[in-house]
Amino acid sequence: MSTELMQVNAMLNGQNFVAGEWRDGADWIEDINPSDVTDIVGRFAQAQPSDIHDAVAAAQGAQREWAAAGLESRAAVLDTIGRELMARSKELGELLSREEGKILAEGVGEVYRAGQFFTYFAAEALRNLGSSAESVRAGVDVLIEREPLGVVAIISPWNFPIATASWKIAPALAFGNAVVWKPASVTPASAWALTEIISRQAIPKGLFNLVMGSGSTIGRELAANADIQGLSFTGSGAVGSGIAALAATRFVKLQLEMGSKNPFVVMDDADLDRAVDLAVNGAFGGSGQKCTAASRMIVHRPVHDAFVEKLLAKTKALKVGHALEAGVQMGPVVSAGQLSANLDYVTLGKSEGAELATGGEALDLAHRGHYMAPAVFLNGRSLMRINQEEMFAPITCVLTAGDLDEAIFLANDTPYGLTAGIATRSLARATKFRRASRSGCVMVNLATAGTDYHVPFGGVRASSYGPREQGRAAVEFYTQAKTSYIHAGAAE
Ligand code: NDP
């Protein structure tokens, strides 16, 4: 363990941050390393409903002050947060990998990316330009400005514990909102570390609040609070729809990023070695626990056998182990509950008639953790549950397509639509796929996972609801338009 991480660890008795003060909880939970369950990352305070009440109340006052503070103050604060995240990406990435289980390079990359969200939105704060219009009435000018919503609730998942939160928190603050953040319960250390950085900035007391606690109590309490004006959520569809129902009764502005079932199509003219690399990266990066993971491989029949042979060889060769160990290519899954759900999906896939060609079993390694061998199913059919439901696991299933039209049909044949990839050397095929894909993001000769931070991100159908996240599109959710009509009259 590095000296820097030992210093972070020494502080890890993480409290909530409410109304500008660090607060103990009614209860505490332990944060356990999924690579080694004997390693306790820290103890974290659990908020109670009164903390939500206090956080939102303080946020309301602080938000008005923050919105009036001026563009340059907001930009400077965001820039400072971003630069600190980038400068400490190795140390905080190690902490993230330790509590979430993704390999170190992914943990470090995620923290660095989180920093980029802050520096990007620091600049966007300055670019919140309005517009003007000619009125249909003589002598009247029209101004269209974008104002903050007020207090925004953010509920985030564990799979990208710092990046997902950052792509919500940064634009919320950039455009003048206050934030109350409820992170996922299995990854509190990353949430606490980000909050610790934000708590040291020159911001109004109460502008930013961290309330850790279980989703079904504290998350629900936050979503039901009468004084939040916006709610941005990433997680499962089931929780998302419950939150939407709650928010709808109070007309709270909503943004939901939920499940996916991303296809990766391989055509017979693809560079097969590259296609296999992209497939493995998309399916097993982050132990398959990405909303952009490739959980369905749709392979053109002429190259099916050759692709499968290479895919199996590469999957079997993946080194699974402790997330912080050099040379490990896939860490554990996040929790015992997730591992057990994954193994249930493996049993289900077999019972549905798919052929398990490799992996799918729990692994007993030197460290006691939630390890499983990456799994590939063959001879799948589209309507099998393993090809319809988000598993969030290192499990992928190969389907066969006779031609591009069938590949497109299969790619679109789920309730979801987040990302979709195709490997082909044909511009015409790639273009047809891109146009026909019912998904929010299309990847041509790239893995289904892996996006930029300065362009819109989101899906269609059951994957997303509400305005897009990231890039300039974020202004749509975190602000509302005000249209002013001005009649100046005649000058004296
Ligand atoms: P959840 O949807 O349960 O959790 C996401 C966030 O919502 C967490 O902060 C959680 O808190 C909170 N939450 C849970 N219940 C409520 C509630 N009733 N009201 C308000 N907030 C709530 O996802 P999980 O993390 O449990 O993962 C389950 C599955 O969801 C995964 O296996 C995967 O299929 C999918 N998922 C998809 C993601 C995506 O990016 N598409 C991201 C994460 C998950 P707490 O952690 O305390 O439960």
Residues whose N, C-alpha, C, O or C-beta is under 5 A from the ligand:
A	BS01	NDP	I155 S156 P157 W158 N159 K182 P183 A184 S185 V186 G213 S214 G215 S216 G219 R220 A223 T234 G235 S236 V239 E257 M258 G259 C291 E390 M391 F392
